[in-house]
Amino acid sequence: MAKRKEWDFWFTYGIDLQQNLIHLSGDVEDPMLTTLVRCLHAIGEDKDVTIILNTEGGDIAVALAIYDAIINHKGHVTIKVKGQALSSGAFILQAADVREATKNSIIMTHVGTWAVDSHATNSELFYKYMKKSINKMDEVFLAKINEKHPDSPKTMKWWKSHHSWDNYYYPDEAIEFGLLDRICD
């Protein structure tokens, strides 16, 4: 009967309890956050975990919540990109203790886009919120890059000049840039 329960977890939540392996794929939206939190709870807060990530990105608020869930997990967290970590997916990748990607994966960073369908006051308030959120994310990216390259620290001005448009990186380029630690199988 235990095998059946393991298969149910695997197919329902994308979790392998035997190997402490979580699969996160699809859009960075509320269901991804819910899946992650459930999986981390099922594994246990002090256990090491590996997250397989494949996403085109999505909601910035959800990405921040996923980042918080990962960095607050007490065990060691490895994130392996298998496919892509685009936009907010690249941000989620930065939460890991170890950041890996398969050799043909793609990492993409950019400022992101959003649309507001509201009156001027709400649009202005939303714009301020988004600027604060983007600045928080920029600080995380820059800290991880400087952690990877302590001998040549980068400034926020440098980061923003490299982050204004869609920037795509293969794993070897992402390692050199400081967005990734190593290439995996």
Stockholm file with secondary structure:
# STOCKHOLM 1.0

chainA/1-185         MAKRKEWDFWFTYGIDLQQNLIHLSGDVEDPMLTTLVRCLHAIGEDKDVTIILNTEGGDIAVALAIYDAIINHKGHVTIKVKGQALSSGAFILQAADVREATKNSIIMTHVGTWAVDSHATNSELFYKYMKKSINKMDEVFLAKINEKHPDSPKTMKWWKSHHSWDNYYYPDEAIEFGLLDRICD
#=GR chainA/1-185 SS CHHHHHHHHHHHHCEETTTTEEEEESCBSHHHHHHHHHHHHHHCTTSCEEEEEEECCBCHHHHHHHHHHHHTCSSCEEEEEEEEEETHHHHHHTTSSEEEEETTCEEEECCCCCCCCSCHHHHHHHHHHHHHHHHHHHHHHHHHHHHHCTTSCCCHHHHHHHSSSCEEECHHHHHHHTSCSEEEC
#=GC SS_cons         CHHHHHHHHHHHHCEETTTTEEEEESCBSHHHHHHHHHHHHHHCTTSCEEEEEEECCBCHHHHHHHHHHHHTCSSCEEEEEEEEEETHHHHHHTTSSEEEEETTCEEEECCCCCCCCSCHHHHHHHHHHHHHHHHHHHHHHHHHHHHHCTTSCCCHHHHHHHSSSCEEECHHHHHHHTSCSEEEC
//
